[in-house]
Amino acid sequence: MRLSDVPCGRTSGWIVPDSLRRRWKLYIGDTRELLPNLLETLVTKTSFLHDSDHSYENMSFEFEQPSKARARGLLMSDDSHLTRLG
């Protein structure tokens, strides 16, 4: 999907179907403040999708967090081709 495919007037999460809305929550803020605490509160941690700041430092931080919370599952990253390594 291209950015131009997002319907006018819609925001993050617009594609989540009504049947799943009760299980979905959007957190907006600094990853370093939100993510560690969020991972500790989740009962199951089966997937993590990185789609925020694509700097090497931020992606490295985000990719390390699930393992610190003893989370197991699928780690995905959007637009990883935009990141310069190191």
Backbone hydrogen bonds in HBPLUS format (Angstrom, degrees):
<---DONOR---> <-ACCEPTOR-->    atom                        ^
c    i                          cat <-CA-CA->   ^        H-A-AA   ^      H-
h    n   atom  resd res      DA  || num        DHA   H-A  angle D-A-AA Bond
n    s   type  num  typ     dist DA aas  dist angle  dist       angle   num
A0005-ASP N   A0002-ARG O   2.74 MM   3  5.26 159.3  1.78 117.6 125.0     1
A0006-VAL N   A0003-LEU O   3.16 MM   3  5.72 166.9  2.17 117.0 120.9     2
A0010-ARG N   A0007-PRO O   3.13 MM   3  5.70 153.4  2.20 142.0 140.6     3
A0014-TRP N   A0011-THR O   3.10 MM   3  5.82 142.8  2.24 150.5 150.5     4
A0016-VAL N   A0013-GLY O   3.06 MM   3  5.49 160.5  2.10 116.5 122.3     5
A0020-LEU N   A0017-PRO O   2.89 MM   3  5.53 157.7  1.94 120.5 127.5     6
A0021-ARG N   A0018-ASP O   3.28 MM   3  5.09 149.3  2.38  97.4 106.2     7
A0023-ARG N   A0020-LEU O   2.90 MM   3  5.49 150.1  1.99 118.8 128.0     8
A0024-TRP N   A0021-ARG O   3.15 MM   3  5.04 162.5  2.18 104.4 109.8     9
A0033-GLU N   A0030-ASP O   2.98 MM   3  5.39 141.2  2.14 109.1 120.2    10
A0034-LEU N   A0030-ASP O   2.93 MM   4  6.15 164.8  1.95 160.5 165.5    11
A0035-LEU N   A0031-THR O   2.95 MM   4  5.34 151.0  2.04 135.8 145.0    12
A0038-LEU N   A0034-LEU O   3.00 MM   4  6.02 161.0  2.03 159.0 164.9    13
A0039-LEU N   A0035-LEU O   2.97 MM   4  6.05 169.3  1.98 162.3 163.2    14
A0040-GLU N   A0036-PRO O   3.35 MM   4  6.56 144.3  2.49 138.5 147.3    15
A0041-THR N   A0037-ASN O   3.24 MM   4  6.53 135.8  2.45 143.6 154.6    16
A0041-THR N   A0038-LEU O   3.05 MM   3  5.28 134.8  2.26 102.5 114.8    17
A0074-LEU N   A0046-THR O   2.91 MM  28  6.13 163.4  1.94 137.1 136.5    18
A0048-PHE N   A0074-LEU O   2.84 MM  26  6.26 144.0  1.97 161.2 172.2    19
A0076-MET N   A0048-PHE O   2.78 MM  28  6.07 168.3  1.80 170.8 173.6    20
A0050-HIS N   A0076-MET O   2.83 MM  26  6.13 172.0  1.84 148.2 148.6    21
A0078-ASP N   A0050-HIS O   2.94 MM  28  6.18 163.0  1.97 168.9 172.4    22
A0059-MET N   A0055-SER O   2.95 MM   4  6.13 171.5  1.95 160.3 163.0    23
A0060-SER N   A0056-TYR O   2.91 MM   4  5.99 162.7  1.94 150.4 155.6    24
A0061-PHE N   A0057-GLU O   3.04 MM   4  6.21 160.4  2.08 144.3 149.7    25
A0062-GLU N   A0058-ASN O   2.92 MM   4  6.17 170.2  1.93 156.3 158.3    26
A0063-PHE N   A0059-MET O   2.88 MM   4  6.01 158.0  1.93 152.4 158.5    27
A0064-GLU N   A0060-SER O   3.10 MM   4  6.24 139.0  2.28 144.3 153.7    28
A0064-GLU N   A0061-PHE O   3.22 MM   3  5.37 133.0  2.45  99.2 111.3    29
A0065-GLN N   A0061-PHE O   3.32 MM   4  6.53 139.3  2.50 147.1 157.0    30
A0068-LYS N   A0064-GLU O   3.33 MM   4  6.61 147.3  2.44 147.6 156.9    31
A0068-LYS N   A0065-GLN O   3.04 MM   3  5.13 122.7  2.38 101.2 116.2    32
A0069-ALA N   A0065-GLN O   3.13 MM   4  6.45 141.4  2.29 151.3 162.1    33
A0069-ALA N   A0066-PRO O   3.16 MM   3  5.12 128.3  2.44  93.4 106.8    34
A0071-ALA N   A0066-PRO O   2.77 MM   5  4.98 165.7  1.79 157.3 153.0    35
A0070-ARG N   A0067-SER O   3.12 MM   3  4.83 157.2  2.17 100.6 104.0    36
A0082-LEU N   A0079-ASP O   2.98 MM   3  5.73 167.8  2.00 123.5 126.9    37
A0083-THR N   A0080-SER O   3.15 MM   3  5.58 169.4  2.16 116.9 119.7    38
